[in-house]
């Protein structure tokens, strides 16, 4: 299946007054909230590496959209934090890390 090319904001109906489309950060935050493993679900989902990876990737996207200006060539703290989160997500997806254990169980 052929991928569609990304449309400019004016063609796709989105506004771009700032460095990112207007609703991008809010949508990324909503996605992150959906993917975050809540306290009640921690024990059931903590070993699902793709879930943990997705949670970290969504956090990286939020960090980038909230704190970085893509027009800036040099690195920013938000960009560096997003990179760190992506790298951590890759560790989960490659099964190179596992859950640190539950602090309430003394592990």
For each residue, the residues with C-beta under 8 A, 3 or more apart:
1:
2:
3:
4: 7
5:
6:
7: 4 11 12
8: 11 12
9: 12 14 15 16 21
10:
11: 7 8
12: 7 8 9
13:
14: 9 21 22 23
15: 9 21 22
16: 9 20 21 22
17: 22
18: 22
19: 68 69 70 71
20: 16 24 25 65 70
21: 9 14 15 16 24
22: 14 15 16 17 18
23: 14 26 27
24: 20 21 27 28 65
25: 20 28 29 62 65 66
26: 23 29 30
27: 23 24 30 31
28: 24 25 31 32 58 61 62 65
29: 25 26 32 33 62 66
30: 26 27 33 34
31: 27 28 34 35 58 61
32: 28 29 35 36 55 58 59 61 62
33: 29 30 36
34: 30 31
35: 31 32 51 54 55 58
36: 32 33 55 58
37: 41 42 45 46 51 52 55
38: 41 42
39: 42
40:
41: 37 38 44 45
42: 37 38 39 45 46 102
43: 46 102
44: 41
45: 37 41 42 48 51
46: 37 42 43 52 99 102
47: 98 99
48: 45 51 52
49: 52 53 92 93 95
50: 53 54 92 93
51: 35 37 45 48 54 55
52: 37 46 48 49 55 56 89 92 99
53: 49 50 56 57 89 90 92 93
54: 35 50 51 57 58 89
55: 32 35 36 37 51 52 58 59 89
56: 52 53 59 60 85 86 88 89 92
57: 53 54 60 61 85 86 89
58: 28 31 32 35 36 54 55 61 62
59: 32 55 56 62 63 85
60: 56 57 63 64 81 82 83 85 86 89
61: 28 31 32 57 58 64 65 82
62: 25 28 29 32 58 59 65 66
63: 59 60 66 67 68 78 81 82 85
64: 60 61 67 68 78 79 82
65: 20 24 25 28 61 62 68
66: 25 29 62 63 78
67: 63 64 76 77 78 79 81
68: 19 63 64 65 72 76 78 79 82
69: 19 72 76
70: 19 20
71: 19
72: 68 69 76
73:
74:
75: 79 80
76: 67 68 69 72 79 80
77: 67 80 81
78: 63 64 66 67 68 81 82
79: 64 67 68 75 76 82 83
80: 75 76 77 83 84
81: 60 63 67 77 78 84 85
82: 60 61 63 64 68 78 79 85 86
83: 60 79 80 86 87
84: 80 81 87 88
85: 56 57 59 60 63 81 82 88 89
86: 56 57 60 82 83 89 90
87: 83 84 90 91
88: 56 84 85 91 92 97
89: 52 53 54 55 56 57 60 85 86 92 93
90: 53 86 87 93 94
91: 87 88 94 96 97
92: 49 50 52 53 56 88 89 95 96 97
93: 49 50 53 89 90
94: 90 91
95: 49 92 98
96: 91 92
97: 88 91 92
98: 47 95
99: 46 47 52
100: 107
101: 105 107
102: 42 43 46 105 107
103: 106 107
104:
105: 101 102
106: 103
107: 100 101 102 103
